[in-house]
Amino acid sequence: MTLKQSLTASLLAVLALSATGKTYPDLPVALADGGGALIGDTAYVGLGSAEDGFFALDLKTPQATWQALPPFPGGARSQPVVAALDGKLYVFGGLQKDAAGVLQLVNDAHVYDPAQKTWQKLPTRAPLGLVGAAAFTHGGRIYVVGGSNLSIFNGYFQDYSAAG
């Protein structure tokens, strides 16, 4: 399958799921600026305004409720890049406040294993600080597109800070 075919298939799957007319339960917390992905029939969403919270919902089980995952070990962050690959959930980057309360781009990667119900920090960094990007999988790899540039983003806040 080509990359174009994979993107088209993903879009059609999203449209098909959107058109089913099913109603799902509300999340246990309000969620904005977070991320999410689908593994099999289970939706995973979290971070953003949910701070270090992540939740899972089995979409095939009638009357299912959102289940809290163990807290995300990378700390509260908004606009992370989230993707599912080989039955695991990957979280890259995002925006996080440092000790002084200043927003910064985070350059790390974590993986959640639903079978073990555990998070693990990966022994690598994201290729660059990722925030506000989209991710998709194809051919056993995660692709990230769009988002903000680390040096421009951090430079903006430095300029804004200096301007007073």
N, CA, C and O of each residue as an XYZ file, in Angstrom:
656
protein
N       0.847     -1.172      0.000
C       0.000      0.000      0.000
C       0.894      1.238      0.000
O       1.843      1.325      0.780
N       0.591      2.182     -0.869
C       1.377      3.412     -0.936
C       0.990      4.352      0.190
O      -0.030      4.158      0.852
N       1.808      5.368      0.404
C       1.526      6.365      1.429
C       0.204      7.068      1.129
O      -0.591      7.306      2.038
N      -0.032      7.399     -0.130
C      -1.278      8.063     -0.519
C      -2.480      7.164     -0.228
O      -3.503      7.638      0.266
N      -2.359      5.871     -0.532
C      -3.452      4.941     -0.256
C      -3.693      4.817      1.248
O      -4.838      4.727      1.691
N      -2.616      4.812      2.027
C      -2.741      4.718      3.474
C      -3.459      5.935      4.049
O      -4.331      5.795      4.907
N      -3.095      7.127      3.578
C      -3.762      8.348      4.037
C      -5.231      8.346      3.646
O      -6.089      8.730      4.441
N      -5.522      7.915      2.425
C      -6.912      7.858      1.958
C      -7.713      6.870      2.794
O      -8.841      7.163      3.190
N      -7.134      5.691      3.066
C      -7.823      4.691      3.879
C      -8.084      5.216      5.285
O      -9.156      4.983      5.844
N      -7.109      5.927      5.863
C      -7.288      6.500      7.200
C      -8.413      7.519      7.219
O      -9.231      7.532      8.139
N      -8.456      8.375      6.202
C      -9.508      9.380      6.116
C     -10.873      8.725      5.969
O     -11.834      9.146      6.614
N     -10.971      7.703      5.129
C     -12.244      7.001      4.945
C     -12.687      6.317      6.235
O     -13.877      6.295      6.547
N     -11.739      5.761      6.985
C     -12.081      5.122      8.256
C     -12.634      6.136      9.243
O     -13.612      5.858      9.936
N     -12.017      7.310      9.312
C     -12.505      8.371     10.206
C     -13.900      8.806      9.789
O     -14.778      8.977     10.635
N     -14.109      8.985      8.502
C     -15.428      9.391      8.012
C     -16.474      8.326      8.307
O     -17.594      8.652      8.699
N     -16.122      7.057      8.124
C     -17.065      5.972      8.393
C     -17.434      5.926      9.869
O     -18.605      5.759     10.210
N     -16.446      6.072     10.747
C     -16.728      6.073     12.184
C     -17.567      7.276     12.582
O     -18.422      7.178     13.462
N     -17.325      8.412     11.935
C     -18.071      9.628     12.250
C     -19.524      9.522     11.822
O     -20.393     10.171     12.403
N     -19.792      8.717     10.818
C     -21.137      8.635     10.252
C     -22.010      7.589     10.931
O     -23.167      7.429     10.542
N     -21.505      6.871     11.927
C     -22.284      5.800     12.535
C     -23.418      6.326     13.402
O     -24.402      5.616     13.611
N     -23.313      7.527     13.904
C     -24.377      8.097     14.714
C     -24.403      7.579     16.140
O     -25.351      7.868     16.870
N     -23.409      6.831     16.560
C     -23.378      6.322     17.927
C     -23.056      7.454     18.890
O     -22.368      8.413     18.542
N     -23.561      7.322     20.089
C     -23.255      8.274     21.149
C     -22.395      7.563     22.181
O     -22.702      6.451     22.609
N     -21.327      8.217     22.569
C     -20.422      7.645     23.557
C     -20.474      8.489     24.821
O     -20.883      9.649     24.777
N     -20.061      7.915     25.950
C     -20.126      8.670     27.208
C     -19.151      9.845     27.217
O     -18.124      9.840     26.539
N     -19.512     10.847     28.009
C     -18.624     11.989     28.193
C     -17.353     11.538     28.905
O     -17.360     10.592     29.693
N     -16.277     12.232     28.609
C     -15.033     11.985     29.333
C     -15.215     12.366     30.801
O     -16.037     13.229     31.109
N     -14.475     11.748     31.703
C     -14.602     12.100     33.117
C     -14.056     13.486     33.445
O     -14.356     14.030     34.508
N     -13.261     14.063     32.550
C     -12.731     15.418     32.723
C     -12.851     16.146     31.391
O     -12.918     15.524     30.330
N     -12.875     17.471     31.465
C     -12.870     18.254     30.225
C     -11.520     18.059     29.545
O     -10.492     17.948     30.214
N     -11.525     18.019     28.219
C     -10.274     17.798     27.498
C     -10.131     18.807     26.373
O     -10.980     18.893     25.486
N      -9.051     19.564     26.419
C      -8.688     20.498     25.351
C      -7.181     20.414     25.179
O      -6.455     20.203     26.151
N      -6.712     20.575     23.970
C      -5.276     20.597     23.658
C      -4.550     19.306     23.999
O      -3.339     19.318     24.218
N      -5.273     18.193     24.046
C      -4.656     16.900     24.316
C      -4.383     16.156     23.026
O      -4.257     16.762     21.962
N      -4.292     14.857     23.123
C      -4.053     14.021     21.956
C      -4.768     12.703     22.115
O      -5.274     12.381     23.190
N      -4.807     11.944     21.040
C      -5.464     10.656     21.105
C      -5.139      9.782     19.914
O      -4.609     10.240     18.901
N      -5.472      8.499     20.065
C      -5.257      7.534     18.994
C      -6.171      6.339     19.244
O      -6.734      6.178     20.327
N      -6.300      5.517     18.227
C      -7.147      4.332     18.277
C      -6.269      3.096     18.168
O      -5.457      2.985     17.249
N      -6.432      2.162     19.110
C      -5.760      0.867     19.044
C      -6.863     -0.176     19.001
O      -7.576     -0.377     19.984
N      -7.000     -0.832     17.869
C      -8.095     -1.782     17.704
C      -9.415     -1.055     17.843
O      -9.685     -0.101     17.114
N     -10.242     -1.503     18.781
C     -11.542     -0.874     19.025
C     -11.529      0.025     20.253
O     -12.590      0.397     20.753
N     -10.358      0.378     20.743
C     -10.257      1.203     21.942
C      -9.663      2.563     21.609
O      -8.595      2.665     21.006
N     -10.384      3.609     22.018
C      -9.911      4.985     21.844
C      -9.137      5.390     23.093
O      -9.558      5.114     24.216
N      -8.005      6.045     22.883
C      -7.168      6.557     23.970
C      -7.039      8.060     23.797
O      -6.652      8.529     22.726
N      -7.358      8.823     24.837
C      -7.232     10.282     24.784
C      -6.695     10.785     26.116
O      -6.902     10.165     27.160
N      -5.993     11.931     26.063
C      -5.514     12.483     27.315
C      -4.568     13.644     27.148
O      -4.378     14.181     26.056
N      -3.972     14.018     28.283
C      -3.066     15.150     28.438
C      -3.818     16.451     28.174
O      -5.030     16.494     28.386
N      -3.157     17.501     27.726
C      -3.830     18.789     27.562
C      -4.422     19.247     28.880
O      -3.744     19.236     29.907
N      -5.686     19.651     28.855
C      -6.340     20.120     30.079
C      -6.578     18.996     31.085
O      -6.942     19.263     32.230
N      -6.377     17.741     30.674
C      -6.478     16.610     31.601
C      -5.173     16.424     32.378
O      -5.019     15.453     33.118
N      -4.238     17.358     32.205
C      -2.927     17.352     32.864
C      -2.162     16.073     32.541
O      -1.802     15.870     31.381
N      -1.896     15.194     33.523
C      -1.161     13.964     33.215
C      -2.103     12.770     33.049
O      -1.669     11.618     33.083
N      -3.400     13.056     32.869
C      -4.394     11.999     32.739
C      -4.557     11.485     31.321
O      -4.494     12.250     30.358
N      -4.769     10.175     31.201
C      -5.084      9.524     29.931
C      -6.229      8.562     30.202
O      -6.309      7.968     31.277
N      -7.120      8.411     29.218
C      -8.305      7.586     29.385
C      -8.508      6.695     28.171
O      -8.087      7.030     27.064
N      -9.164      5.546     28.392
C      -9.438      4.595     27.321
C     -10.922      4.259     27.313
O     -11.557      4.175     28.365
N     -11.475      4.067     26.105
C     -12.877      3.674     25.948
C     -12.967      2.589     24.893
O     -12.527      2.775     23.758
N     -13.547      1.439     25.274
C     -13.784      0.345     24.330
C     -15.017      0.705     23.512
O     -16.131      0.703     24.036
N     -14.829      1.012     22.240
C     -15.917      1.493     21.392
C     -16.886      0.395     20.975
O     -17.982      0.699     20.504
N     -16.518     -0.856     21.133
C     -17.381     -1.969     20.726
C     -18.267     -2.481     21.859
O     -19.207     -3.238     21.619
N     -17.972     -2.077     23.074
C     -18.736     -2.574     24.216
C     -19.866     -1.612     24.555
O     -19.617     -0.471     24.945
N     -21.125     -2.071     24.405
C     -22.245     -1.198     24.784
C     -22.142     -0.832     26.272
O     -21.728     -1.648     27.096
N     -22.515      0.370     26.587
C     -22.496      0.868     27.965
C     -21.088      0.954     28.553
O     -20.936      1.039     29.772
N     -20.067      0.933     27.714
C     -18.691      1.061     28.219
C     -18.500      2.442     28.830
O     -19.166      3.404     28.447
N     -17.598      2.522     29.769
C     -17.256      3.806     30.382
C     -15.758      4.050     30.201
O     -14.982      3.119     29.984
N     -15.377      5.303     30.294
C     -13.967      5.664     30.178
C     -13.206      5.100     31.365
O     -13.657      5.200     32.505
N     -12.060      4.513     31.096
C     -11.200      3.956     32.130
C      -9.928      4.794     32.219
O      -9.294      5.084     31.205
N      -9.564      5.178     33.431
C      -8.332      5.954     33.628
C      -7.124      5.039     33.484
O      -7.102      3.930     34.018
N      -6.128      5.514     32.761
C      -4.848      4.818     32.654
C      -3.968      5.288     33.805
O      -4.286      6.281     34.460
N      -2.870      4.590     34.059
C      -1.920      5.124     35.043
C      -1.486      6.523     34.601
O      -1.430      6.792     33.401
N      -1.179      7.417     35.539
C      -0.779      8.780     35.160
C       0.396      8.772     34.180
O       1.304      7.948     34.280
N       0.355      9.699     33.244
C       1.434      9.843     32.267
C       2.690     10.307     32.997
O       2.639     11.326     33.687
N       3.822      9.599     32.875
C       5.014      9.928     33.662
C       5.777     11.165     33.195
O       6.660     11.644     33.907
N       5.456     11.687     32.020
C       6.178     12.846     31.503
C       5.649     14.168     32.005
O       6.149     15.223     31.614
N       4.642     14.132     32.866
C       4.080     15.359     33.412
C       3.028     15.983     32.521
O       2.881     15.622     31.353
N       2.301     16.924     33.091
C       1.246     17.623     32.357
C       1.846     18.338     31.157
O       2.927     18.920     31.245
N       1.138     18.290     30.038
C       1.580     18.981     28.822
C       0.399     19.126     27.883
O      -0.565     18.364     27.955
N       0.482     20.097     27.015
C      -0.572     20.285     26.024
C      -0.001     20.079     24.630
O       1.209     20.157     24.417
N      -0.889     19.818     23.692
C      -0.577     19.626     22.280
C       0.518     18.596     22.010
O       1.407     18.847     21.196
N       0.469     17.436     22.681
C       1.443     16.397     22.361
C       1.093     15.762     21.014
O      -0.019     15.924     20.510
N       2.036     15.050     20.450
C       1.782     14.254     19.255
C       1.567     12.825     19.740
O       2.423     12.261     20.421
N       0.418     12.239     19.389
C       0.064     10.903     19.864
C      -0.225     10.010     18.662
O      -0.898     10.428     17.719
N       0.281      8.787     18.698
C       0.044      7.830     17.619
C       0.024      6.418     18.188
O       0.603      6.152     19.241
N      -0.650      5.519     17.480
C      -0.687      4.110     17.859
C       0.067      3.299     16.813
O      -0.080      3.519     15.611
N       0.874      2.363     17.290
C       1.629      1.493     16.388
C       1.855      0.153     17.077
O       2.299      0.103     18.224
N       1.551     -0.918     16.379
C       1.778     -2.276     16.889
C       1.167     -2.495     18.268
O       1.780     -3.111     19.139
N      -0.049     -1.984     18.457
C      -0.760     -2.207     19.706
C      -0.288     -1.379     20.881
O      -0.673     -1.643     22.020
N       0.542     -0.379     20.623
C       1.034      0.485     21.699
C       0.756      1.941     21.362
O       0.596      2.304     20.197
N       0.701      2.765     22.395
C       0.403      4.184     22.266
C       1.691      4.983     22.481
O       2.375      4.811     23.490
N       2.012      5.852     21.532
C       3.234      6.658     21.608
C       2.879      8.128     21.803
O       1.959      8.647     21.170
N       3.616      8.790     22.685
C       3.423     10.215     22.957
C       4.764     10.917     22.761
O       5.774     10.544     23.357
N       4.746     11.949     21.906
C       5.952     12.717     21.614
C       5.720     14.183     21.971
O       4.667     14.747     21.672
N       6.710     14.787     22.609
C       6.753     16.228     22.795
C       5.547     16.849     23.463
O       4.908     16.250     24.328
N       5.250     18.078     23.035
C       4.172     18.868     23.600
C       4.722     20.131     24.248
O       5.921     20.406     24.199
N       3.826     20.883     24.851
C       4.183     22.107     25.571
C       4.076     21.846     27.064
O       3.119     21.228     27.530
N       5.061     22.320     27.805
C       5.075     22.095     29.244
C       5.688     23.313     29.921
O       6.596     23.942     29.378
N       5.190     23.640     31.108
C       5.774     24.753     31.862
C       7.012     24.269     32.601
O       7.022     23.184     33.184
N       8.065     25.097     32.567
C       9.269     24.762     33.326
C       9.077     25.198     34.779
O       7.994     25.653     35.149
N      10.111     25.065     35.598
C      10.023     25.386     37.027
C       9.620     26.837     37.274
O       9.008     27.143     38.297
N       9.958     27.733     36.344
C       9.612     29.151     36.483
C       8.231     29.465     35.909
O       7.791     30.614     35.943
N       7.544     28.445     35.380
C       6.214     28.658     34.820
C       6.208     29.122     33.376
O       5.169     29.533     32.859
N       7.368     29.059     32.715
C       7.476     29.485     31.322
C       7.214     28.293     30.411
O       7.766     27.212     30.617
N       6.366     28.495     29.399
C       6.085     27.422     28.448
C       7.329     27.075     27.648
O       8.078     27.954     27.223
N       7.536     25.784     27.449
C       8.645     25.326     26.623
C       8.209     24.093     25.848
O       7.312     23.365     26.276
N       8.843     23.863     24.713
C       8.609     22.643     23.956
C       9.359     21.500     24.620
O      10.524     21.641     24.990
N       8.685     20.373     24.768
C       9.289     19.194     25.374
C       9.784     18.287     24.253
O       9.094     18.093     23.252
N      10.961     17.742     24.421
C      11.549     16.886     23.396
C      11.814     15.502     23.977
O      12.963     15.127     24.210
N      10.740     14.744     24.209
C      10.890     13.395     24.729
C       9.853     12.483     24.086
O       8.997     12.935     23.325
N       9.942     11.206     24.398
C       9.022     10.222     23.833
C       8.700      9.175     24.894
O       9.573      8.733     25.641
N       7.418      8.788     24.944
C       6.951      7.775     25.888
C       6.082      6.771     25.136
O       5.519      7.085     24.087
N       5.980      5.565     25.682
C       5.119      4.541     25.090
C       4.271      3.920     26.199
O       4.744      3.684     27.311
N       2.985      3.661     25.858
C       2.073      2.983     26.781
C       1.752      1.617     26.200
O       1.388      1.497     25.030
N       1.890      0.592     27.023
C       1.571     -0.773     26.624
C       0.260     -1.170     27.297
O       0.239     -1.418     28.503
N      -0.849     -1.234     26.528
C      -2.141     -1.581     27.132
C      -2.160     -2.969     27.769
O      -2.862     -3.182     28.758
N      -1.404     -3.910     27.221
C      -1.386     -5.263     27.780
C      -0.764     -5.279     29.175
O      -1.215     -6.017     30.050
N       0.265     -4.469     29.380
C       0.947     -4.400     30.675
C       0.418     -3.274     31.565
O       0.686     -3.231     32.765
N      -0.339     -2.363     30.944
C      -0.864     -1.178     31.641
C       0.266     -0.351     32.253
O       0.184      0.096     33.397
N       1.325     -0.161     31.459
C       2.483      0.588     31.948
C       2.964      1.598     30.911
O       2.878      1.374     29.704
N       3.470      2.712     31.423
C       4.147      3.722     30.611
C       5.644      3.498     30.723
O       6.136      3.022     31.746
N       6.362      3.845     29.667
C       7.818      3.791     29.700
C       8.368      4.971     28.912
O       7.921      5.256     27.801
N       9.348      5.655     29.505
C      10.034      6.712     28.767
C      11.009      6.033     27.823
O      11.792      5.179     28.238
N      10.963      6.413     26.558
C      11.856      5.807     25.582
C      13.250      6.419     25.694
O      13.382      7.611     25.973
N      14.286      5.617     25.479
C      15.658      6.119     25.614
C      16.097      6.915     24.383
O      17.182      6.704     23.840
N      15.248      7.811     23.970
C      15.529      8.642     22.802
C      14.742      9.926     22.921
O      13.812     10.027     23.722
N      15.111     10.890     22.135
C      14.333     12.119     22.040
C      13.536     12.053     20.754
O      13.841     11.269     19.856
N      12.523     12.873     20.678
C      11.847     13.040     19.401
C      12.874     13.672     18.461
O      13.818     14.307     18.931
N      12.714     13.514     17.145
C      13.701     14.095     16.229
C      13.881     15.596     16.442
O      14.967     16.128     16.214
N      12.839     16.271     16.872
C      12.884     17.681     17.244
C      11.697     17.955     18.131
O      10.797     17.121     18.235
N      11.676     19.108     18.774
C      10.552     19.432     19.646
C       9.259     19.420     18.855
O       9.118     20.170     17.889
N       8.316     18.585     19.248
C       7.072     18.435     18.503
C       5.905     19.006     19.294
O       5.716     18.677     20.465
N       5.133     19.855     18.652
C       3.931     20.408     19.268
C       2.960     20.790     18.164
O       3.358     21.326     17.130
N       1.681     20.509     18.392
C       0.658     20.897     17.430
C       0.776     20.200     16.091
O       0.304     20.724     15.082
N       1.392     19.035     16.056
C       1.565     18.303     14.804
C       0.543     17.170     14.719
O      -0.126     16.847     15.701
N       0.434     16.582     13.551
C      -0.418     15.416     13.337
C       0.479     14.210     13.086
O       1.590     14.350     12.575
N      -0.007     13.029     13.449
C       0.764     11.809     13.236
C      -0.116     10.752     12.591
O      -1.324     10.704     12.822
N       0.503      9.911     11.781
C      -0.180      8.753     11.212
C       0.854      7.645     11.051
O       2.059      7.894     11.080
N       0.366      6.424     10.882
C       1.280      5.300     10.710
C       1.137      4.726      9.310
O       0.073      4.786      8.695
N       2.233      4.173      8.830
C       2.252      3.513      7.525
C       3.485      2.627      7.473
O       4.590      3.061      7.796
N       3.287      1.390      7.065
C       4.425      0.492      6.902
C       5.237      0.269      8.160
O       6.457      0.118      8.090
N       4.578      0.247      9.317
C       5.284     -0.006     10.569
C       6.075      1.169     11.113
O       6.949      0.995     11.963
N       5.768      2.374     10.624
C       6.458      3.581     11.101
C       5.442      4.655     11.463
O       4.317      4.663     10.962
N       5.858      5.558     12.341
C       5.038      6.716     12.694
C       5.581      7.911     11.927
O       6.780      8.190     11.953
N       4.684      8.614     11.243
C       5.054      9.825     10.508
C       4.412     11.022     11.197
O       3.248     10.969     11.594
N       5.171     12.095     11.336
C       4.678     13.313     11.969
C       4.766     14.441     10.951
O       5.802     14.641     10.317
N       3.656     15.182     10.802
C       3.621     16.292      9.845
C       3.107     17.552     10.530
O       2.284     17.486     11.443
N       3.602     18.693     10.080
C       3.131     19.974     10.598
C       3.718     20.285     11.957
O       4.762     19.757     12.340
N       3.029     21.149     12.674
C       3.473     21.519     14.005
C       4.306     22.786     14.021
O       4.399     23.503     13.025
N       4.905     23.046     15.165
C       5.699     24.257     15.373
C       7.183     23.943     15.374
O       7.603     22.855     15.767
N       7.963     24.900     14.933
C       9.412     24.797     14.908
C       9.959     25.241     16.263
O       9.621     26.321     16.747
N      10.796     24.416     16.871
C      11.312     24.674     18.219
C      12.013     26.022     18.339
O      11.714     26.784     19.259
N      12.931     26.332     17.441
C      13.694     27.575     17.589
C      12.816     28.804     17.361
O      12.985     29.818     18.038
N      11.884     28.723     16.416
C      10.978     29.856     16.191
C      10.049     30.023     17.391
O       9.823     31.139     17.859
N       9.511     28.899     17.887
C       8.589     28.945     19.020
C       9.267     29.538     20.246
O       8.752     30.478     20.852
N      10.424     28.989     20.612
C      11.131     29.492     21.793
C      11.593     30.927     21.586
O      11.578     31.719     22.528
N      12.002     31.274     20.370
C      12.408     32.643     20.058
C      11.274     33.627     20.231
O      11.492     34.753     20.680
N      10.056     33.217     19.877
C       8.886     34.077     20.038
C       8.701     34.442     21.505
O       8.482     35.608     21.833
N       8.789     33.457     22.384
C       8.585     33.743     23.801
C       9.733     34.556     24.383
O       9.517     35.370     25.281
N      10.945     34.348     23.889
C      12.065     35.165     24.352
C      11.865     36.610     23.919
O      12.088     37.527     24.709
N      11.441     36.830     22.656
C      11.189     38.185     22.158
C      10.053     38.841     22.935
O      10.143     40.013     23.301
N       8.989     38.088     23.185
C       7.823     38.592     23.897
C       8.212     38.979     25.320
O       7.768     40.006     25.833
N       9.040     38.156     25.953
C       9.507     38.407     27.309
C      10.352     39.676     27.365
O      10.198     40.491     28.274
N      11.231     39.836     26.403
C      12.117     41.001     26.371
C      11.334     42.288     26.126
O      11.727     43.358     26.590
N      10.222     42.181     25.393
C       9.411     43.359     25.080
C       8.646     43.843     26.308
O       8.169     44.977     26.345
N       8.533     42.981     27.303
C       7.923     43.363     28.561
C       6.463     43.306     28.530
O       5.812     43.605     29.531
